[in-house]
């Protein structure tokens, strides 16, 4: 999975960092309770962003209490008091996404290269089935997006907008699921831009590897020169992040707003900078 959407800790207040960790730990525990301890290993920052944003706009304040880490009982952590509905939805979406991503990776890999994922697929098929029973709409959203993504990536003329649209649309629908009115519209816009940015960031991260393996990459599809493709990708990612920043700022979440702003104002740019730094090495 990706895990690109994360906080930038140096610019985050201690209380906000503890709240972010509280959401992260609460989602981890929710996944463990609903889908087993092994499933907790799939948790990443993108799913945390999904839970955090939904909690930020939920009618009920989540609140936090002191707790202990299930993996390391000696370690203190924070845990959400309320917000079980949003955490359960995020956990289900995570299991469904992991399953479909495994299937997609298996289809794109040779037998031996994808052997571990083939062994894991039956386990996550069971988890996905349970998640689908709880939230069939989430399974429909993600399954349709994966199928549409596959179709788009078979086109030689697919540009940035067309390539990113299925993933962006899916995240928009997941983020706004269950909300109504103006709040749903704002959340769908935020989700669309998050999904677009994550898809494009993954393409940016894999730019050179995809070139070597002749795998689909939207930026290589547009520009054959690797350096030009990289510079173009950085420009598109910066524009998308800037649009997302405005969307979050306009939405005015009821709570956790400073954490969301930290992610979209600082965290996303830090992620791209880190990937570029590692690539330059």
Residue frames relative to the residue before (quaternion, step in Angstrom):
aa qw qx qy qz dx dy dz
X 1.0000 0.0000 0.0000 0.0000 0.00 0.00 0.00
X 0.6557 -0.5878 0.3329 0.3372 3.53 -1.24 0.26
X 0.0141 -0.8432 0.5367 0.0297 3.62 0.35 -1.18
X 0.3689 0.7600 -0.4643 0.2658 3.59 1.12 0.62
X 0.6913 0.4929 -0.2790 0.4486 3.59 1.08 -0.72
X 0.2731 0.7807 -0.5114 0.2333 3.57 -0.07 1.26
X 0.6394 -0.5366 0.3972 0.3814 3.53 -1.32 0.27
X 0.3001 -0.6726 0.6290 0.2489 3.52 -1.40 0.18
X 0.3370 -0.8249 0.4199 0.1721 3.53 0.07 1.39
X 0.6343 0.5577 -0.3661 0.3907 3.70 0.86 -0.77
X 0.7435 0.3875 -0.2197 0.4987 3.61 1.13 -0.57
X 0.6005 0.5780 -0.3466 0.4305 3.59 1.28 0.15
X 0.4751 -0.6625 0.5006 0.2913 3.57 -0.96 0.88
X 0.6436 -0.5483 0.3714 0.3837 3.57 -1.17 0.61
X 0.6736 0.5048 -0.3053 0.4452 3.60 0.87 -0.92
X 0.6620 0.4918 -0.3009 0.4789 3.58 1.09 -0.74
X 0.6205 0.5268 -0.3424 0.4692 3.57 1.06 -0.69
X 0.6490 0.5087 -0.3164 0.4690 3.58 0.99 -0.81
X 0.6349 0.5176 -0.3289 0.4699 3.59 1.06 -0.74
X 0.6367 0.5219 -0.3210 0.4681 3.58 0.99 -0.83
X 0.6572 0.4963 -0.3001 0.4813 3.55 0.95 -0.89
X 0.6124 0.5612 -0.3389 0.4417 3.55 1.13 -0.69
X 0.6516 0.4896 -0.3060 0.4921 3.58 1.01 -0.81
X 0.6406 0.5347 -0.3155 0.4519 3.57 0.95 -0.93
X 0.6975 0.4685 -0.2673 0.4717 3.59 0.84 -1.01
X 0.6463 0.5251 -0.3184 0.4530 3.58 1.00 -0.81
X 0.6538 0.4920 -0.3121 0.4828 3.58 1.01 -0.79
X 0.6119 0.5482 -0.3385 0.4588 3.57 1.04 -0.76
X 0.6839 0.4751 -0.2805 0.4773 3.58 0.90 -0.92
X 0.6304 0.5380 -0.3325 0.4501 3.58 1.05 -0.75
X 0.6338 0.5149 -0.3222 0.4789 3.57 1.02 -0.82
X 0.6526 0.5251 -0.3113 0.4489 3.58 0.96 -0.86
X 0.6749 0.4968 -0.2920 0.4609 3.58 0.93 -0.91
X 0.7481 0.4251 -0.2194 0.4599 3.58 0.90 -0.95
X 0.8433 0.1980 -0.0439 0.4978 3.59 0.95 -0.86
X 0.6433 -0.5460 0.3250 0.4271 3.60 1.22 0.16
X 0.6565 -0.5688 0.3448 0.3557 3.52 -1.22 0.60
X 0.6253 0.5476 -0.3487 0.4331 3.61 0.98 -0.74
X 0.6281 0.5618 -0.3335 0.4226 3.58 1.04 -0.76
X 0.5662 0.6184 -0.3809 0.3899 3.60 1.16 -0.51
X 0.5876 0.5994 -0.3611 0.4062 3.58 1.17 -0.52
X 0.6265 0.5503 -0.3399 0.4349 3.60 1.21 -0.30
X 0.4669 0.6999 -0.4428 0.3100 3.60 1.21 -0.25
X 0.0716 0.7841 -0.6155 0.0353 3.57 -0.99 0.84
X 0.7334 -0.4585 0.2895 0.4101 3.57 -1.33 0.13
X 0.6052 0.5704 -0.3669 0.4169 3.60 1.09 -0.61
X 0.6592 0.4807 -0.3023 0.4929 3.59 1.01 -0.79
X 0.6084 0.5411 -0.3457 0.4663 3.57 1.11 -0.66
X 0.6219 0.5354 -0.3268 0.4688 3.58 1.06 -0.77
X 0.6248 0.5361 -0.3302 0.4617 3.58 1.03 -0.81
X 0.6880 0.4686 -0.2780 0.4794 3.59 0.85 -0.98
X 0.6576 0.5362 -0.3077 0.4306 3.58 0.89 -0.96
X 0.6913 0.4805 -0.2849 0.4584 3.58 0.87 -0.95
X 0.6508 0.4984 -0.3213 0.4741 3.58 0.96 -0.78
X 0.6442 0.5067 -0.3151 0.4784 3.60 1.03 -0.75
X 0.6280 0.5605 -0.3310 0.4265 3.57 1.08 -0.75
X 0.7701 0.3375 -0.1724 0.5132 3.59 1.10 -0.67
X 0.4515 0.6958 -0.4507 0.3300 3.60 1.27 -0.02
X 0.5899 -0.5913 0.4167 0.3589 3.58 -1.17 0.56
X 0.7392 0.3825 -0.2056 0.5147 3.57 1.05 -0.81
X 0.4280 -0.6918 0.5209 0.2584 3.57 -0.90 0.94
X 0.4486 -0.7253 0.4491 0.2664 3.58 -0.76 1.02
X 0.1494 -0.8135 0.5460 0.1333 3.62 0.86 -0.88
X 0.1962 -0.7924 0.5689 0.0994 3.59 -1.21 0.43
X 0.0865 -0.7630 0.6373 0.0646 3.52 -1.30 0.47
X 0.5840 -0.5694 0.4395 0.3763 3.57 -1.25 0.41
X 0.0252 0.7981 -0.5992 0.0578 3.55 -1.02 0.81
X 0.4021 -0.6762 0.5518 0.2766 3.55 -1.35 -0.22
X 0.5146 -0.6348 0.4822 0.3158 3.55 -1.12 0.70
X 0.4612 -0.6991 0.4732 0.2733 3.59 -0.85 0.95
X 0.6690 0.4887 -0.2962 0.4753 3.58 1.08 -0.70
X 0.7916 0.1082 -0.0362 0.6003 3.56 1.10 -0.73
X 0.2448 -0.8329 0.4798 0.1266 3.63 0.15 1.28
X 0.6194 0.5467 -0.3519 0.4400 3.60 1.18 -0.40
X 0.6517 0.5190 -0.3022 0.4633 3.57 1.25 -0.35
X 0.3403 -0.7364 0.5521 0.1925 3.56 -0.86 1.01
X 0.0398 0.7807 -0.6234 0.0198 3.56 -1.17 0.61
X 0.4598 -0.6419 0.5283 0.3122 3.55 -1.34 0.03
X 0.1041 -0.7964 0.5938 0.0479 3.55 -1.17 0.55
X 0.5147 -0.6425 0.4722 0.3150 3.57 -1.05 0.79
X 0.3919 -0.7062 0.5409 0.2349 3.56 -1.00 0.89
X 0.7738 0.1557 -0.0696 0.6101 3.57 1.00 -0.94
X 0.5756 0.6360 -0.4051 0.3164 3.57 -1.21 -0.46
X 0.2890 0.7900 -0.5017 0.2016 3.59 1.21 0.35
X 0.6144 0.5667 -0.3468 0.4256 3.60 1.02 -0.77
X 0.6999 0.4583 -0.2736 0.4746 3.59 0.86 -0.94
X 0.6495 0.5139 -0.3152 0.4634 3.58 1.01 -0.78
X 0.6500 0.5154 -0.3146 0.4614 3.57 1.00 -0.82
X 0.6415 0.5121 -0.3224 0.4714 3.57 1.03 -0.76
X 0.6571 0.5046 -0.3072 0.4681 3.59 0.93 -0.90
X 0.6397 0.5247 -0.3222 0.4601 3.60 1.01 -0.79
X 0.6539 0.5052 -0.3064 0.4726 3.57 0.98 -0.85
X 0.6459 0.5175 -0.3149 0.4645 3.57 0.96 -0.89
X 0.6279 0.5426 -0.3288 0.4508 3.57 1.05 -0.77
X 0.6789 0.4881 -0.2986 0.4602 3.59 0.88 -0.90
X 0.6501 0.5088 -0.3135 0.4693 3.57 0.98 -0.82
X 0.6623 0.5069 -0.3016 0.4620 3.57 0.94 -0.90
X 0.6340 0.5290 -0.3345 0.4542 3.60 0.93 -0.84
X 0.6559 0.5168 -0.3183 0.4488 3.58 0.90 -0.90
X 0.7043 0.4591 -0.2788 0.4642 3.59 0.75 -0.99
X 0.6317 0.5226 -0.3363 0.4634 3.58 1.07 -0.70
X 0.6111 0.5404 -0.3413 0.4670 3.59 1.05 -0.73
X 0.6603 0.5082 -0.3009 0.4639 3.58 0.90 -0.95
X 0.6559 0.5143 -0.3023 0.4624 3.56 0.98 -0.88
X 0.6673 0.4976 -0.2964 0.4683 3.58 0.94 -0.88
X 0.6305 0.5337 -0.3295 0.4572 3.59 1.03 -0.78
X 0.6572 0.5182 -0.3050 0.4545 3.58 0.98 -0.86
X 0.7231 0.4349 -0.2296 0.4851 3.56 1.15 -0.69
X 0.6879 0.4728 -0.2695 0.4803 3.61 1.29 -0.08
X 0.5392 -0.5683 0.4964 0.3740 3.54 -1.28 0.35
X 0.7078 -0.4731 0.2976 0.4320 3.58 -1.23 0.35
X 0.7412 0.4251 -0.2422 0.4596 3.57 0.72 -1.04
X 0.6365 0.5275 -0.3352 0.4520 3.59 1.03 -0.72
X 0.7621 0.3457 -0.1895 0.5136 3.57 1.07 -0.71
X 0.3011 0.8059 -0.4743 0.1869 3.57 1.27 0.28
X 0.6583 0.5066 -0.3211 0.4549 3.60 0.88 -0.90
X 0.6692 0.4946 -0.3001 0.4662 3.57 0.94 -0.84
X 0.6090 0.5368 -0.3485 0.4686 3.58 1.12 -0.60
X 0.6545 0.5048 -0.3044 0.4734 3.57 1.07 -0.74
X 0.6857 0.4862 -0.2800 0.4637 3.58 1.09 -0.72
X 0.5497 0.6723 -0.3900 0.3062 3.59 1.10 -0.62
X 0.6526 0.5039 -0.3561 0.4397 3.70 0.81 -0.74
X 0.6232 0.5437 -0.3367 0.4501 3.58 1.04 -0.79
X 0.7446 0.3995 -0.2318 0.4819 3.57 0.80 -0.98
X 0.5197 0.6002 -0.4212 0.4384 3.58 1.25 -0.22
X 0.6415 0.5122 -0.3099 0.4797 3.57 1.08 -0.78
X 0.6593 0.5042 -0.3073 0.4655 3.58 0.97 -0.85
X 0.6423 0.5193 -0.3158 0.4669 3.55 1.00 -0.82
X 0.6316 0.5382 -0.3323 0.4483 3.59 1.01 -0.81
X 0.6588 0.4961 -0.3058 0.4758 3.57 0.99 -0.82
X 0.6555 0.5108 -0.3052 0.4651 3.57 0.97 -0.88
X 0.6372 0.5413 -0.3205 0.4453 3.57 1.04 -0.80
X 0.6232 0.5365 -0.3379 0.4578 3.59 1.07 -0.72
X 0.6824 0.4824 -0.2796 0.4727 3.56 1.04 -0.80
X 0.8088 0.0422 0.0324 0.5856 3.57 0.93 -0.97
X 0.1347 -0.8301 0.5370 0.0673 3.62 0.30 1.22
X 0.5972 0.5778 -0.3662 0.4189 3.59 1.10 -0.63
X 0.6315 0.5363 -0.3336 0.4498 3.59 1.02 -0.79
X 0.6492 0.5100 -0.3168 0.4670 3.57 0.99 -0.82
X 0.6442 0.5194 -0.3156 0.4644 3.58 1.00 -0.80
X 0.6477 0.5269 -0.3110 0.4540 3.58 0.96 -0.89
X 0.7283 0.4355 -0.2451 0.4689 3.58 0.77 -1.04
X 0.6509 0.5219 -0.3204 0.4485 3.59 0.94 -0.84
X 0.6600 0.5016 -0.3021 0.4707 3.58 0.97 -0.86
X 0.6473 0.5267 -0.3160 0.4514 3.58 1.02 -0.82
X 0.6450 0.5161 -0.3201 0.4638 3.60 0.97 -0.85
X 0.6621 0.5055 -0.3040 0.4623 3.59 0.94 -0.89
X 0.6684 0.4913 -0.2914 0.4765 3.58 0.97 -0.89
X 0.6184 0.5500 -0.3385 0.4478 3.57 1.04 -0.77
X 0.6461 0.5296 -0.3132 0.4517 3.55 0.97 -0.87
X 0.6500 0.5155 -0.3096 0.4646 3.59 1.01 -0.83
X 0.6602 0.5173 -0.3084 0.4488 3.57 0.91 -0.94
X 0.7137 0.4774 -0.2641 0.4393 3.57 0.88 -0.92
X 0.5884 0.5381 -0.3775 0.4709 3.56 1.29 0.04
X 0.5919 0.5729 -0.3580 0.4396 3.57 1.31 -0.17
X 0.4090 -0.7220 0.5059 0.2357 3.57 -0.92 0.89
X 0.7173 0.4467 -0.2431 0.4763 3.58 1.21 -0.50
X 0.4060 0.7366 -0.4661 0.2744 3.62 1.25 0.13
X 0.2208 -0.7850 0.5687 0.1079 3.57 -0.79 1.05
X 0.7803 -0.3311 0.2413 0.4725 3.56 -1.29 -0.24
X 0.6917 0.4953 -0.2955 0.4347 3.59 0.76 -1.01
X 0.6877 0.4796 -0.2840 0.4651 3.58 0.87 -0.96
X 0.6743 0.5126 -0.2986 0.4398 3.59 0.95 -0.86
X 0.7324 0.4288 -0.2324 0.4751 3.58 0.96 -0.88
X 0.5185 0.7077 -0.3920 0.2770 3.59 1.18 -0.53
X 0.6680 0.5011 -0.3454 0.4282 3.70 0.76 -0.82
X 0.6821 0.4712 -0.2903 0.4780 3.60 0.87 -0.92
X 0.6506 0.5239 -0.3117 0.4529 3.57 1.00 -0.86
X 0.6560 0.5138 -0.3047 0.4613 3.57 0.95 -0.89
X 0.6453 0.5305 -0.3191 0.4476 3.58 0.96 -0.88
X 0.6780 0.4779 -0.3025 0.4694 3.60 0.88 -0.90
X 0.6148 0.5487 -0.3434 0.4507 3.58 1.06 -0.71
X 0.6838 0.4777 -0.2788 0.4760 3.57 0.95 -0.88
X 0.6466 0.5165 -0.3231 0.4590 3.59 1.01 -0.77
X 0.6838 0.4985 -0.2919 0.4458 3.56 0.92 -0.90
X 0.7487 0.3962 -0.2138 0.4866 3.59 1.01 -0.77
X 0.4094 0.7374 -0.4613 0.2753 3.61 1.26 -0.13
X 0.8215 0.2311 -0.1904 0.4853 3.56 -0.87 1.03
X 0.6357 0.4907 -0.3367 0.4917 3.59 1.25 -0.20
X 0.2420 -0.7873 0.5553 0.1156 3.57 -1.20 0.49
X 0.8254 0.3074 -0.1919 0.4328 3.53 -1.36 0.26
X 0.8393 -0.1621 0.1415 0.4994 3.52 -1.16 -0.74
X 0.6081 0.5642 -0.3499 0.4352 3.57 1.06 -0.75
X 0.6551 0.5094 -0.3082 0.4652 3.60 0.96 -0.87
X 0.6385 0.5308 -0.3247 0.4529 3.59 1.00 -0.82
X 0.6691 0.4996 -0.2939 0.4652 3.58 0.92 -0.91
X 0.6754 0.4942 -0.2921 0.4629 3.56 0.95 -0.90
X 0.6350 0.5237 -0.3368 0.4573 3.58 1.00 -0.73
X 0.6398 0.5145 -0.3218 0.4716 3.58 1.05 -0.74
X 0.6456 0.5049 -0.3176 0.4769 3.58 0.94 -0.87
X 0.6750 0.5054 -0.2925 0.4509 3.56 0.89 -0.96
X 0.6231 0.5447 -0.3401 0.4465 3.58 0.99 -0.82
X 0.7019 0.4651 -0.2702 0.4670 3.58 0.87 -0.94
X 0.6096 0.5283 -0.3520 0.4748 3.60 1.09 -0.65
X 0.6749 0.4989 -0.2887 0.4607 3.57 0.89 -0.96
X 0.6324 0.5238 -0.3210 0.4719 3.57 1.03 -0.80
X 0.6792 0.4997 -0.2927 0.4508 3.57 0.88 -0.98
X 0.6518 0.5163 -0.3179 0.4556 3.61 0.92 -0.87
X 0.6519 0.5102 -0.3199 0.4609 3.59 0.91 -0.89
X 0.7033 0.4627 -0.2666 0.4693 3.57 0.87 -0.96
X 0.6204 0.5301 -0.3432 0.4651 3.59 1.07 -0.66
X 0.6257 0.5235 -0.3362 0.4706 3.59 1.02 -0.74
X 0.6485 0.5033 -0.3115 0.4787 3.58 1.01 -0.80
X 0.6394 0.5216 -0.3111 0.4715 3.58 1.04 -0.81
X 0.6544 0.5240 -0.3006 0.4548 3.57 0.97 -0.90
X 0.7671 0.3656 -0.1731 0.4979 3.58 1.00 -0.89
X 0.2576 0.8334 -0.4680 0.1415 3.56 1.32 0.10
X 0.7665 0.3776 -0.1994 0.4797 3.58 0.66 -1.12
X 0.6249 0.5304 -0.3407 0.4605 3.59 1.04 -0.72
X 0.6601 0.5063 -0.3069 0.4623 3.59 0.95 -0.85
X 0.6057 0.5527 -0.3464 0.4557 3.55 1.13 -0.68
X 0.6755 0.5054 -0.2898 0.4520 3.57 0.94 -0.91
X 0.7616 0.3751 -0.1909 0.4928 3.58 0.97 -0.88
X 0.4065 -0.7275 0.4511 0.3194 3.59 1.35 -0.01
X 0.3456 0.7255 -0.5109 0.3053 3.59 1.09 0.72
X 0.6058 -0.5734 0.3964 0.3836 3.56 -1.17 0.52
X 0.1284 0.7463 -0.6463 0.0942 3.52 -1.05 0.90
X 0.4760 -0.7230 0.4154 0.2795 3.54 -0.54 1.16
X 0.6747 0.4954 -0.3089 0.4516 3.60 0.97 -0.74
X 0.6483 0.4784 -0.3121 0.5034 3.60 1.07 -0.66
X 0.6006 0.5729 -0.3425 0.4402 3.53 1.23 -0.57
X 0.6969 0.4591 -0.2533 0.4893 3.56 1.15 -0.68
X 0.8087 0.1102 -0.0122 0.5777 3.57 0.91 -0.99
X 0.3690 -0.7546 0.5015 0.2073 3.59 -0.77 1.00
X 0.6343 0.5111 -0.3328 0.4752 3.58 1.13 -0.58
X 0.4564 -0.7343 0.4294 0.2608 3.61 -0.56 1.15
X 0.6652 0.5055 -0.3074 0.4555 3.58 0.94 -0.87
X 0.6524 0.4976 -0.3090 0.4810 3.58 0.98 -0.80
X 0.6317 0.5296 -0.3236 0.4644 3.57 1.04 -0.79
X 0.6485 0.5215 -0.3095 0.4600 3.58 1.01 -0.84
X 0.6762 0.4850 -0.2917 0.4717 3.60 0.90 -0.89
X 0.6337 0.5214 -0.3232 0.4713 3.56 1.03 -0.78
X 0.6393 0.5360 -0.3144 0.4529 3.58 0.99 -0.89
X 0.6502 0.5215 -0.3141 0.4544 3.58 0.94 -0.87
X 0.6464 0.5197 -0.3170 0.4601 3.57 1.00 -0.77
X 0.6682 0.4972 -0.2940 0.4689 3.57 0.92 -0.92
X 0.6549 0.5120 -0.3085 0.4624 3.58 0.97 -0.83
X 0.6487 0.5166 -0.3158 0.4610 3.59 0.99 -0.81
X 0.6495 0.5089 -0.3141 0.4696 3.58 0.99 -0.82
X 0.6548 0.5127 -0.3061 0.4632 3.58 0.96 -0.89
X 0.6593 0.5037 -0.3024 0.4692 3.59 0.95 -0.87
X 0.6399 0.5208 -0.3233 0.4634 3.59 1.04 -0.76
X 0.6389 0.5106 -0.3198 0.4784 3.60 1.01 -0.78
X 0.6450 0.5174 -0.3127 0.4674 3.57 1.02 -0.83
X 0.6177 0.5498 -0.3388 0.4488 3.58 1.01 -0.79
X 0.6688 0.4888 -0.2956 0.4758 3.57 0.96 -0.88
X 0.6412 0.5346 -0.3255 0.4441 3.58 1.02 -0.81
X 0.6650 0.4875 -0.2979 0.4811 3.60 0.96 -0.85
X 0.6562 0.5219 -0.3082 0.4495 3.57 0.95 -0.89
X 0.6761 0.4923 -0.2787 0.4722 3.58 1.04 -0.82
X 0.6478 0.5721 -0.3168 0.3907 3.57 1.02 -0.82
X 0.1415 -0.8351 0.5169 0.1238 3.59 1.15 -0.67
X 0.0865 -0.8258 0.5568 0.0244 3.62 0.35 1.21
X 0.5851 -0.6130 0.4127 0.3340 3.56 -1.15 0.67
X 0.7905 -0.0053 0.0485 0.6106 3.59 1.14 -0.64
X 0.7920 0.3268 -0.2411 0.4558 3.56 -1.34 0.22
X 0.3135 0.8025 -0.4614 0.2116 3.56 1.29 0.31
X 0.6570 0.5202 -0.3195 0.4423 3.58 0.96 -0.82
X 0.6229 0.5244 -0.3410 0.4699 3.58 1.11 -0.60
X 0.6527 0.5069 -0.3129 0.4682 3.58 0.93 -0.88
X 0.6583 0.5013 -0.3104 0.4680 3.56 0.96 -0.84
X 0.6159 0.5407 -0.3432 0.4588 3.58 1.04 -0.72
X 0.6527 0.5222 -0.3121 0.4515 3.58 0.97 -0.87
X 0.7759 0.3756 -0.2063 0.4630 3.58 0.74 -1.05
X 0.6796 0.4699 -0.3008 0.4763 3.62 1.10 -0.54
X 0.8217 0.2300 -0.0786 0.5155 3.58 0.94 -0.92
X 0.6849 0.5391 -0.2989 0.3885 3.57 0.82 -1.00
X 0.6741 0.5030 -0.3039 0.4476 3.57 0.88 -0.89
X 0.6632 0.4892 -0.3038 0.4780 3.57 0.95 -0.85
X 0.6315 0.5275 -0.3302 0.4625 3.60 1.05 -0.74
X 0.6216 0.5416 -0.3350 0.4561 3.60 1.05 -0.76
X 0.6801 0.4803 -0.2916 0.4709 3.58 0.86 -0.95
X 0.6343 0.5347 -0.3197 0.4577 3.57 1.02 -0.81
X 0.6621 0.5094 -0.3014 0.4597 3.58 0.98 -0.88
X 0.6438 0.5117 -0.3199 0.4705 3.59 0.97 -0.84
X 0.6562 0.5058 -0.3066 0.4686 3.57 0.96 -0.86
X 0.6416 0.5302 -0.3196 0.4529 3.58 0.99 -0.85
X 0.6753 0.4843 -0.2959 0.4710 3.59 0.90 -0.89
X 0.6402 0.5237 -0.3216 0.4609 3.57 1.05 -0.74
X 0.6531 0.5251 -0.3090 0.4496 3.58 0.97 -0.87
X 0.5974 0.5696 -0.3634 0.4320 3.58 1.11 -0.62
